[in-house]
Every structure is written in structure tokens, then in C-alpha cells.
């Protein structure tokens, strides 16, 4: 289970490519490609820049015109999806 203190980093087996606001992620071990839309790409950039979910949430809340709780829920769901696909690794704080 993730919390706002959880630290997130790209998995070592992942290659990320930004394509004009959208992105492609390649998981090298399985050879599977994943696509991110503009919002997912922005979430990825902020997560990888800040590491900790709480810091990423704060930065995203300044950018997006959305309530804090819906944004927190979306961010956690995003990270859980990435984790399920082995695209990130997490460390509990």
C-alpha cells in the first residue's frame, strides 16, 4: 500500500520517451510498451522530479485546477498502475 510519504522512482528496466507532451514507456524485461496521455506524462515528470508522493501532489496541485482529494486519488491510482506494470519502484518512508 502506498502513502503520501512513499518515494517513487522509475524501475531500472524502464526506458521513457517524451513525444511532444505524450509519452511512451518501454519495460525492457517484458518488451512491453505503455503509452501516457498528456496528464499521465505530466504526472510522470513530476513524480520523477520530486520522488515523494506528497511533494509531487503539492506541485501538481499548483498546476492543475482540481481539488486536492480528487488529485490525490488520481495520483495514487496512477502510481499503483505503474507499480502493477513494474514501471516504478517504491520505497516507504
N, C-alpha and C positions, 0 to 999 in steps of 0.2 A: 504494500500500500504506500502511495506517495503522500507527502505532506508538503506544505509550503517551504519547509526547511530542506527538502530534498534537493540535491545537486544533480544536474543533468549534463551529460557530455555525449558527443557523438560516439558511437561504437567504433572500435578500431577497424572493423571490417566494412566501413561505410565510406563511400565517395559521394560528395554533394556537388551539384552544379546548378547555379542560378541562371535562369534563362529569361531575362527581361521581366523580373517580378514573379515568375513562377519557377518551380524548381524540380529537379529530378534527383532522386537518391538511389544509389546502387548499393545493394547489400552484397558484398563480394563473395561471401561464403556460399550463398544460395544462387547468386546471379540474378536476383530479382530486382526489378526497377520499381520505384514508387514515385508518384507524382504529387506535388503540392501546388495548391492554388495560391493566389496572392496572399491571402491571410495566413495559410499554413507556412508559406515561405517566410513571412514576417515573423511569425511565432518562432520558427527555426532559428532565424538570425538573432533574435533577442535572447532566446534560450541559450544559444551557444556563446553569446557575448557575455551574459550575466551569470550563467551557471545555475544559480539557486532560483527555484521557482518563485519565491517571494519577491526577489529583485526583478525577475522577468515580468511578473504580474504588475508590479508598480510601473515599470517602463511602458508596458503595453497599455495600461490604464491611462497614461498620459497621452497616448497616441490615438486610441480608439474611443469613439463616442458611444460607450456602452457602460452599463452598471458594473460595479466591481464583482458582484456574486456571479452573474452570468459569464463574465470574462474568466473568473477563477475556475468555474466549472468547465468551460471550453478548453482552457489551458491544461487542466488536469486530464481531461479526456484525450487531448492531443498527445500529451506525454505518455499516457497509458497505451495509446495506439502505437506510438513509436516504439515503446518498450516491448509490446507484444510481437512486433515485427523485427525485433533485435536491432533497431536502428540507433538506439541510445543505450547508455548505461547510466544507472542512477546510484547515488551514494546518499544514504540517510544521514542527516546532520546530527 
